[in-house]
Amino acid sequence: MKKATSDKLANIFGLGLRSPHYAYLETKPKVFAGWFEVISENYFRSSGKPRKVLEALRADYPISCHGVSLSIAAYDEFDSFYLADLKKFFNEIDPFIVSDHLCFTGVKGNNLHNLLPFAYNQENLSHLSARIDFVQNYFGRKFGFENLSAYFDYKNSTMSEWDFINELTKITDCNLLLDLNNIFVNSYNHEFACDDYLKVIPMNRVQEIHMAGFSEREGFYFDTHSNPLYPEIIELYKKVLSVKKNIPVLYEWDEDIPEFAILENQILTVASIWEKTP
Amino acid sequence: MKQKEFNQKFAETIRSTNESHNLLSLIKDSPKLKAERAIEVYQEDYQARLSEALKNTYRATFSLIGDDDFTILTRDYIANFPSPFLDLDDYGNHMSEFLSNHFLGKDYVFLAELADYEWNFREVFHMQQEQGLNVIELQNLLKSDSGSFVLVPSIRLLHYSFLISNLYALKDVSDDSDDEENFYYEESQFILMIKSGVLVKTHILSKNQWEIMKKFQAPTTFSNAIQNVTATVTPGEIQNLFRILGTEQILLNSNQ
């Protein structure tokens, strides 16, 4: 099974490739980022400009493929055409990391285009384990799965999110994509301690970290990826660094996307924190 | 309730934009967010994401009818068409047909055709470009009169009752320009849309040129294509058509 090859990265600081920056990146500027992450579904079936930009970029930078539609927690069969096209895409792009989210995104015939939470219980632990085994065997690659922000909890959850994730990685040997913004947003909205989360998460399985800016709405926090880095997320990052340092880290900005220089400043800030942390 | 059943009910609730009560007994209030409000957050997010996708694809439609009417249009479209797509950008394929029966499509008579143009534009944008015969190759085959030709797949031949490509261009006109108000659009238009590198290009054709071009959708010879065109074809039309076919390289030799 193909493993993530992030240990070969010369520069662990990455940025998400987004269409407003295509024109700038096509000029081949000298940028600080050492790698780029793409949303797989935005590229895998296109022969248009997005794909051309990606092809050009991958000549100069390692690429990570991050999906939003695998729907690993769904109870419908996987879409075989989707899996086949995604596999072909991975073979063409040769990403150093592949990932998706711990969520379901809809039901058969109706994609809700959102990352939706499920109950943390034995039923779902068994179900997700089987689905992750299938996916990793199908692709012949280890996947990283991202923790998500959820705006409600299930009454029939019998374990915490972090215990569920920990168990899942043990059973499936999958990797994790640790989104610090999502941990913080959930900890605020559902009132738990981030330390409780971080001390249980198996850091040796974290293949990538996501950082982003949230927004406040009616007294709760919303995972919008629409703001610069907040001090709370920096604090969480420092805690992760105290356990494991060389994890590829990405800054995401998906709403009201600013010019590239502002995005790049976020990852420069992350890099300076990394440098200052022993 | 099993997760599978919950997922189904959750999907129905998100689409319905009301009636979250059948889920409320299954989820917890959080300290910052009541369960009912949490469901609404997902409902609002669903509307927002699909609306944004429609706005990205139908930029000219949005620009011409404005924010308020476009909000009504997307709300009604989303209520009628759940997304079966794994890529959000694929959402909106029924817009033209939907507008034909929507009151906004009757208020703005060109709107269904404009939406059709925008959807075709999106499809061609994502297509793989296939390179056909260049001018010299085409000339040589025509000289021997043995060539049978067919159009490459990465094109669209479009016919509208209104000047749709001109209406489409208005999306780039600033709001304070008076171009839109003085615009004349009640004239039919024949369009060739092609993939050219990473771009989508269009050529406005005469009706004769469009009819000839249509015949190349199935393999045929040049002389067959020119025969049986409704009106008399002028030498200028043929010359211009040949120039487009050669420079854009959109004809394949179907004998090969």
Boltz contact constraints between the chains, C-beta under 6 A:
constraints:
  - contact:
      token1: [A, 41]
      token2: [B, 87]
      max_distance: 6.0
  - contact:
      token1: [A, 46]
      token2: [B, 126]
      max_distance: 6.0
  - contact:
      token1: [A, 47]
      token2: [B, 127]
      max_distance: 6.0
  - contact:
      token1: [A, 47]
      token2: [B, 128]
      max_distance: 6.0
  - contact:
      token1: [A, 48]
      token2: [B, 125]
      max_distance: 6.0
  - contact:
      token1: [A, 48]
      token2: [B, 126]
      max_distance: 6.0
  - contact:
      token1: [A, 49]
      token2: [B, 198]
      max_distance: 6.0
  - contact:
      token1: [A, 52]
      token2: [B, 198]
      max_distance: 6.0
  - contact:
      token1: [A, 69]
      token2: [B, 86]
      max_distance: 6.0
  - contact:
      token1: [A, 75]
      token2: [B, 4]
      max_distance: 6.0
  - contact:
      token1: [A, 82]
      token2: [B, 86]
      max_distance: 6.0
  - contact:
      token1: [A, 104]
      token2: [B, 7]
      max_distance: 6.0
  - contact:
      token1: [A, 106]
      token2: [B, 11]
      max_distance: 6.0
  - contact:
      token1: [A, 107]
      token2: [B, 7]
      max_distance: 6.0
  - contact:
      token1: [A, 107]
      token2: [B, 8]
      max_distance: 6.0
  - contact:
      token1: [A, 107]
      token2: [B, 11]
      max_distance: 6.0
  - contact:
      token1: [A, 109]
      token2: [B, 84]
      max_distance: 6.0
  - contact:
      token1: [A, 110]
      token2: [B, 11]
      max_distance: 6.0
  - contact:
      token1: [A, 110]
      token2: [B, 82]
      max_distance: 6.0
  - contact:
      token1: [A, 111]
      token2: [B, 83]
      max_distance: 6.0
  - contact:
      token1: [A, 111]
      token2: [B, 85]
      max_distance: 6.0
  - contact:
      token1: [A, 112]
      token2: [B, 11]
      max_distance: 6.0
  - contact:
      token1: [A, 112]
      token2: [B, 14]
      max_distance: 6.0
  - contact:
      token1: [A, 112]
      token2: [B, 46]
      max_distance: 6.0
  - contact:
      token1: [A, 113]
      token2: [B, 49]
      max_distance: 6.0
  - contact:
      token1: [A, 113]
      token2: [B, 88]
      max_distance: 6.0
  - contact:
      token1: [A, 114]
      token2: [B, 45]
      max_distance: 6.0
  - contact:
      token1: [A, 118]
      token2: [B, 3]
      max_distance: 6.0
  - contact:
      token1: [A, 124]
      token2: [B, 3]
      max_distance: 6.0
  - contact:
      token1: [A, 151]
      token2: [B, 33]
      max_distance: 6.0
  - contact:
      token1: [A, 151]
      token2: [B, 38]
      max_distance: 6.0
  - contact:
      token1: [A, 151]
      token2: [B, 41]
      max_distance: 6.0
  - contact:
      token1: [A, 152]
      token2: [B, 27]
      max_distance: 6.0
  - contact:
      token1: [A, 152]
      token2: [B, 35]
      max_distance: 6.0
  - contact:
      token1: [A, 152]
      token2: [B, 38]
      max_distance: 6.0
  - contact:
      token1: [A, 153]
      token2: [B, 28]
      max_distance: 6.0
  - contact:
      token1: [A, 154]
      token2: [B, 27]
      max_distance: 6.0
  - contact:
      token1: [A, 155]
      token2: [B, 26]
      max_distance: 6.0
  - contact:
      token1: [A, 155]
      token2: [B, 28]
      max_distance: 6.0
  - contact:
      token1: [A, 189]
      token2: [B, 30]
      max_distance: 6.0
  - contact:
      token1: [A, 189]
      token2: [B, 32]
      max_distance: 6.0
  - contact:
      token1: [A, 189]
      token2: [B, 33]
      max_distance: 6.0
  - contact:
      token1: [A, 190]
      token2: [B, 30]
      max_distance: 6.0
  - contact:
      token1: [A, 191]
      token2: [B, 31]
      max_distance: 6.0
  - contact:
      token1: [A, 219]
      token2: [B, 32]
      max_distance: 6.0
  - contact:
      token1: [A, 220]
      token2: [B, 32]
      max_distance: 6.0
  - contact:
      token1: [A, 220]
      token2: [B, 33]
      max_distance: 6.0
